[in-house]
Amino acid sequence: MIRTAFAAATLFAAVPLSAQSATQEKLEERHDRALAAGYKALFLCSAIANAERNGATRTPESIERWELSGIQEPLDGLIAAMPYEIERDADGEIATVSVEWAEQSLPRMAVHDSRRGCSQLPVNGVRLPFATKRPASEFERVSLVSPEPKIAPVFGRAFEEAYGEGTRTTAVLAMRNGDVIGEEYASDFGPAVPQRTWSVAKSIAATLVGAAVQAGETDIEKSAGIGLFPSDRRTLITIDDLLRMASGRYSDTAGNRTDPLYFGGATVEETALHWPLLHQPGSVYRYANNDTLAAVKAIEGYLERQSPAELFARIGMDHTVAETDWQGDYVLSSQVWSTARDLAKLGQLYLDEGVLPGGERILPGNWVDYVSSPTGPQPDGPFGYGAGFWLLNNSEGVPPDTFAAMGNRGQFIVIVPSMNIVIVRRGEDPVGSRFDIASFTRDVLDSLRN
């Protein structure tokens, strides 16, 4: 057997490097096409089905104009030409979305479940039941609540790319003392039209962990359950380490993009838990989707008894869906669909220190201080990091107690406890364009101070 393996290795080594390189390029091209088709299937499914769940409407053309444009290469150059098919069930609900991507291969498919939204199947997977376990200035905008005169010019600039060249704002909403003082949308959107939250979901995940702590179901200072044996020092990683992006585990890319999970049909179990330890837990900051996924996995027993949907209902976030992988594990690092109003309610929950309007406490009394305190290792850059939330503690003109949920393509919930203000900005910003949330926040707050 050793001789056979050696012979095979020798034979492979004899193949010219140019031929090996050409083979690898073909594999990479095929892999990129599979990811692009999965991306398209999932976004068409989620955007349409979750809007219809809320009584709103999205068309494929609208989704192609917003969610499916300006995304990362090489997916951006592949998606438009891929044919798709939307299948509905007998009740008219989205059942599946299929996208063709290669000859002699099954289409990439996203399947819809009325309870959990959409999930994508593995590459060449077949449908099975869920396991138990353009620039913004070209678009008309609609005002649902006319902004107070002081902040109206600031809202207008948000839709006119003043806070970042090429940015595309889809919604802006501001609340003060629990009342909406301005709410505007791009014409393809509205109060019942959800968008993917991307990494705002990490702050939602931190909220779910807080609810588990309040319920007595978990302890953030205990082991998160990563690692199988006492000799595996990953057992030292706590939920607190994971929420603070300080697990010390290896991640293969900056930001740990997790494309196989997000677009390739892999599962949380396959992608989030196996990474090796490089640093002492709690000593190094490294932004990683897998840390949030592992934190959510650590409270999966609680989530089986108290689902995210049930918690959203208690908060009043009735238009929010936390989606799962095809095995039923929540992808709470990114794959949540929500509206601007629902995200504002989440921000208000933090202004109210985790207490619902009816007086029920669903987060621990110290949870706001916990998530907004930079007590762990900190990132390089303009923002600090707490536990599942970013900190605007170093932003000029912004109160130092300001913290925020932030997500890809310009998703933001900004929470300002000292002024009792919540600001939500939604977008579909193309790759290379970045909305300056610190400047926008400063301008909104300055207008309200004057």
C-alpha positions in Angstrom: 0.0 0.0 0.0 2.9 2.4 0.8 4.5 1.6 -2.5 1.2 2.2 -4.3 0.7 5.6 -2.6 4.3 6.5 -3.4 3.9 5.6 -7.0 0.7 7.7 -7.2 2.4 10.6 -5.7 5.4 10.3 -8.1 3.0 10.1 -11.0 1.2 13.3 -9.9 4.5 15.0 -9.4 5.4 14.1 -13.0 2.4 16.0 -14.3 3.6 19.4 -15.6 2.9 22.3 -13.2 1.1 24.1 -16.0 -1.4 21.2 -16.3 -1.9 21.1 -12.5 -2.5 24.8 -12.5 -5.0 24.6 -15.4 -6.9 21.8 -13.5 -7.0 23.9 -10.3 -8.2 26.9 -12.3 -11.1 24.9 -13.6 -11.9 23.6 -10.1 -11.9 27.2 -8.8 -14.2 28.4 -11.7 -16.6 25.6 -11.0 -16.6 26.3 -7.3 -17.2 30.0 -7.9 -20.2 29.2 -10.1 -21.6 26.9 -7.4 -21.3 29.6 -4.8 -22.8 32.3 -7.1 -25.8 30.1 -7.9 -26.3 29.3 -4.2 -26.2 33.1 -3.4 -28.8 33.8 -6.1 -31.1 31.0 -5.0 -31.0 32.0 -1.3 -31.5 35.7 -1.9 -34.4 35.2 -4.3 -36.1 32.8 -1.9 -35.5 34.8 1.3 -36.3 38.3 -0.1 -39.6 37.2 -1.8 -40.8 34.7 0.8 -40.0 36.9 3.9 -41.6 40.0 2.3 -44.8 38.0 1.4 -44.8 36.6 5.0 -45.2 40.2 6.1 -47.9 41.0 3.5 -45.5 42.9 1.3 -44.2 42.2 -2.3 -40.8 41.9 -3.8 -40.2 41.1 -7.5 -37.1 39.2 -8.8 -36.3 42.3 -10.8 -36.2 44.4 -7.6 -33.9 41.8 -5.9 -31.6 41.7 -8.9 -31.4 45.5 -8.8 -30.6 45.7 -5.1 -29.5 42.5 -3.2 -27.9 40.8 -6.3 -25.9 43.7 -7.6 -22.7 45.2 -6.3 -21.7 42.0 -4.5 -18.2 40.6 -4.2 -16.3 39.3 -7.2 -16.2 36.8 -8.9 -19.9 36.2 -7.9 -21.0 39.6 -9.1 -20.0 38.8 -12.7 -21.6 35.3 -12.7 -25.0 35.7 -11.1 -26.9 37.8 -13.7 -26.7 35.2 -16.5 -27.8 32.2 -14.3 -31.3 31.2 -15.1 -33.6 30.5 -12.1 -37.0 29.0 -11.5 -39.4 29.8 -8.6 -41.7 27.1 -7.6 -44.8 27.7 -5.3 -46.8 25.3 -3.4 -50.6 24.7 -3.6 -51.2 27.7 -1.2 -49.1 30.0 -3.4 -46.2 30.2 -0.9 -42.6 30.0 -2.2 -41.6 26.4 -2.1 -38.2 26.3 -3.8 -35.9 28.5 -5.9 -33.6 26.7 -8.3 -30.7 28.2 -10.1 -28.8 26.5 -13.0 -25.1 26.7 -12.8 -23.4 23.8 -14.6 -24.2 21.1 -17.1 -24.8 17.6 -15.7 -25.2 19.1 -12.3 -28.4 19.6 -10.2 -29.4 23.2 -9.8 -28.5 25.0 -6.6 -31.7 25.1 -4.6 -33.1 27.1 -1.7 -36.1 25.7 0.1 -38.7 27.7 2.1 -40.2 26.6 5.4 -42.9 28.9 6.8 -41.5 28.6 10.3 -37.8 29.2 9.6 -37.6 31.0 6.3 -35.2 29.8 3.5 -32.2 27.6 3.6 -30.0 26.4 0.8 -29.2 22.8 0.1 -25.7 21.5 -0.4 -24.2 21.6 -3.9 -25.9 18.9 -5.9 -28.3 18.3 -3.0 -31.9 17.3 -3.3 -34.8 18.6 -1.3 -35.5 16.9 2.0 -37.5 17.9 5.0 -35.8 20.1 7.7 -34.0 18.1 10.3 -35.4 18.5 13.7 -32.3 19.1 15.4 -28.2 51.3 -9.6 -27.0 54.4 -7.4 -29.5 55.3 -4.7 -30.2 58.8 -6.1 -31.9 57.2 -9.1 -34.6 55.7 -7.0 -37.6 57.5 -5.7 -37.9 57.6 -1.9 -41.1 57.4 0.2 -41.6 59.1 3.6 -43.7 57.1 6.1 -43.1 59.5 8.9 -41.9 62.8 7.7 -38.6 63.6 9.4 -38.6 66.3 12.0 -37.5 69.5 10.2 -34.2 69.5 12.1 -33.2 66.1 10.8 -34.9 66.1 7.4 -31.7 67.5 5.6 -29.6 64.8 7.2 -32.0 62.1 6.0 -32.0 63.5 2.5 -28.2 63.4 2.4 -28.3 59.7 3.4 -30.2 58.9 0.2 -27.9 61.2 -1.9 -24.6 59.4 -1.3 -23.3 62.2 1.0 -22.1 59.6 3.5 -20.2 57.5 0.9 -19.8 57.5 -2.8 -21.9 54.8 -4.5 -23.8 53.9 -1.3 -27.4 52.9 -1.8 -29.7 53.7 1.2 -32.9 51.6 1.3 -34.3 52.9 4.7 -33.6 55.4 7.4 -35.5 55.5 10.7 -34.9 57.5 13.9 -36.6 57.1 17.3 -36.4 59.4 20.3 -37.9 58.5 23.7 -39.6 55.6 22.0 -41.3 57.7 19.3 -40.5 57.6 15.6 -39.3 61.0 14.5 -38.5 60.1 10.9 -38.9 57.1 8.6 -38.1 57.0 4.9 -37.6 54.3 2.3 -36.4 53.8 -1.2 -39.4 53.0 -3.4 -38.7 49.3 -3.7 -38.9 49.0 0.1 -41.2 49.9 3.0 -42.1 49.0 6.6 -43.0 45.4 5.8 -40.2 44.6 3.4 -37.4 42.8 5.2 -33.7 42.7 4.2 -31.0 40.4 5.3 -29.3 41.8 8.4 -25.9 40.3 7.6 -23.8 40.8 10.7 -26.4 42.8 12.6 -27.5 39.2 13.3 -24.4 38.9 15.6 -26.0 41.5 17.9 -29.3 39.6 17.7 -27.3 36.5 18.7 -25.9 38.4 21.7 -29.5 39.3 22.6 -30.5 35.7 22.5 -27.6 34.7 24.7 -28.7 37.5 27.1 -32.2 36.0 27.2 -30.7 32.6 28.0 -28.7 34.1 30.8 -31.8 35.8 32.2 -33.7 32.5 32.0 -30.9 30.8 34.0 -30.1 28.5 31.1 -26.5 29.5 30.5 -23.5 31.2 32.1 -21.2 33.3 29.8 -18.2 32.6 32.0 -18.4 28.8 31.6 -16.9 26.7 28.8 -18.8 27.0 25.5 -18.4 23.3 24.9 -15.8 23.5 22.1 -13.3 20.6 22.3 -13.9 17.1 23.3 -11.3 16.2 25.9 -9.6 18.0 28.9 -6.4 17.9 26.9 -8.0 20.1 24.2 -7.5 23.6 25.5 -10.4 24.8 23.4 -12.5 23.7 26.3 -11.2 26.9 28.0 -13.1 29.1 25.5 -16.1 30.7 27.1 -19.3 32.1 25.6 -17.9 35.5 26.7 -14.8 34.9 24.6 -16.9 34.0 21.6 -19.2 37.1 21.9 -16.1 39.3 22.2 -14.4 37.7 19.1 -11.6 36.5 21.4 -11.8 32.8 21.1 -8.1 32.6 20.0 -9.1 30.2 17.2 -7.6 30.3 13.7 -9.7 31.7 10.9 -8.7 31.3 7.3 -9.6 34.8 6.0 -9.8 38.3 7.5 -13.4 38.5 8.8 -13.7 34.8 8.4 -16.1 35.0 5.4 -17.5 31.4 5.8 -18.6 31.2 2.1 -19.1 27.5 2.3 -21.8 28.0 4.9 -23.3 31.2 3.5 -23.4 30.3 -0.1 -22.2 26.7 -0.5 -24.8 24.7 1.4 -22.4 23.6 4.2 -23.7 23.4 7.8 -22.9 25.2 11.0 -21.7 21.9 12.5 -19.3 21.4 9.6 -17.9 24.9 9.4 -17.9 26.6 12.8 -16.6 24.3 15.5 -13.4 22.6 14.2 -10.9 25.5 14.0 -7.7 25.0 16.0 -6.5 27.2 18.8 -3.7 29.6 18.1 -3.9 32.0 21.1 -4.9 31.9 24.7 -8.7 32.4 24.8 -9.5 36.0 25.7 -6.2 37.4 24.6 -6.5 38.4 20.9 -9.3 40.1 19.0 -10.1 38.4 15.6 -13.4 39.2 14.0 -14.9 35.8 13.0 -18.3 34.6 12.0 -17.5 31.2 13.5 -17.2 32.7 17.0 -20.8 33.9 16.9 -22.0 30.6 15.4 -20.3 28.7 18.2 -21.8 31.0 20.8 -25.3 30.3 19.4 -24.5 26.5 19.2 -23.6 26.7 23.0 -27.2 27.7 23.8 -28.9 25.4 21.3 -30.8 23.6 24.2 -32.3 26.9 25.2 -33.3 27.7 21.6 -35.0 24.4 21.3 -37.3 25.5 24.1 -37.4 29.2 23.4 -37.0 29.7 19.7 -35.8 33.0 18.2 -39.2 33.5 16.7 -40.8 33.3 20.1 -38.4 35.9 21.5 -39.0 38.2 18.5 -42.7 38.0 19.1 -42.3 39.0 22.8 -40.2 42.0 21.7 -42.7 42.9 18.9 -40.4 42.1 16.1 -43.1 40.4 14.1 -41.5 40.8 10.7 -38.2 39.1 11.6 -37.1 35.6 10.6 -34.0 33.8 11.8 -33.1 31.3 9.1 -31.1 28.0 9.4 -28.8 25.7 7.5 -30.4 22.7 6.0 -29.9 20.7 9.2 -31.9 23.3 11.2 -29.0 25.1 13.0 -29.5 28.9 13.1 -27.1 30.9 11.0 -27.2 33.8 13.5 -24.0 35.4 12.3 -25.7 36.7 9.2 -28.9 35.0 8.0 -31.6 36.9 9.7 -34.2 38.9 7.7 -35.8 41.9 9.4 -37.4 45.3 8.8 -36.2 48.8 9.8 -39.0 49.0 12.4 -38.2 45.7 13.9 -34.5 46.6 14.2 -35.6 49.9 15.9 -37.6 47.8 18.4 -34.4 45.8 19.2 -32.6 49.1 19.8 -35.4 50.3 22.0 -35.1 47.1 24.1 -31.6 48.1 24.9 -32.6 51.7 25.8 -35.1 50.2 28.1 -32.3 48.0 29.7 -33.9 44.7 28.6 -37.4 45.4 30.0 -40.4 45.1 27.7 -43.2 47.8 27.7 -45.3 45.5 29.9 -42.6 45.4 32.6 -41.2 41.9 31.8 -37.5 41.7 32.0 -36.0 39.5 29.3 -32.3 40.6 29.5 -30.2 40.7 32.7 -30.0 44.1 34.4 -26.3 44.5 33.6 -26.6 43.3 30.0 -26.5 46.7 28.3 -23.3 47.5 30.2 -21.9 44.1 29.4 -22.4 44.3 25.6 -21.3 47.9 25.3 -18.1 47.7 27.4 -14.7 47.3 25.7 -13.4 44.9 28.4 -11.9 42.4 26.0 -9.1 42.7 23.4 -9.9 45.5 20.9 -9.7 45.7 17.1 -7.5 48.1 15.2 -9.7 50.8 13.6 -12.1 53.5 14.4 -14.6 51.5 16.4 -14.3 49.5 19.6 -15.9 46.2 20.3 -18.0 45.0 23.2 -19.9 41.7 23.2 -21.7 41.3 19.9 -21.9 45.1 19.4 -19.6 47.7 18.0 -18.7 50.8 20.0 -18.6 54.4 18.8 -16.7 55.3 21.9 -13.9 57.0 19.9 -16.1 58.8 17.3 -15.8 62.6 17.4 -19.1 64.3 18.1 -20.8 61.1 19.3 -21.6 60.4 23.0 -19.1 57.9 24.3 -21.9 55.5 25.4 -23.0 55.0 21.8 -23.0 51.4 20.6 -24.2 49.8 17.4 -25.1 46.6 15.5 -23.3 46.7 12.1 -23.7 44.5 9.1 -22.4 44.1 5.5 -23.8 46.3 2.8 -24.6 49.0 5.2 -27.0 47.6 7.9 -26.9 49.6 11.2 -28.7 50.0 14.5 -27.2 52.8 16.5 -28.1 53.1 20.2 -27.4 56.3 22.1 -28.5 55.7 25.8 -27.5 59.2 27.0 -29.9 60.8 24.4 -32.5 58.0 24.4 -32.2 57.7 20.6 -32.1 54.8 18.2 -31.1 55.3 14.5 -31.5 52.6 11.9 -30.0 52.7 8.4 -30.5 50.0 5.9 -28.7 49.7 2.6 -27.5 47.6 -0.3 -24.1 49.2 -0.7 -21.9 47.7 -3.4 -18.5 46.3 -2.7 -16.1 49.1 -2.4 -18.6 51.6 -1.1 -18.9 52.2 2.6 -21.6 54.3 4.5 -20.0 56.5 7.1 -22.2 55.7 10.0 -20.2 57.7 12.5 -20.6 60.9 10.5 -24.3 60.2 9.9 -24.9 59.6 13.6 -23.1 62.7 14.5 -25.1 64.8 12.0 -28.4 63.3 13.2 -27.5 64.0 16.9 -26.2 67.5 16.2 -29.4 68.4 14.4 -31.5 67.2 17.4 -29.3 69.1 19.9 -29.8 72.5 18.1 
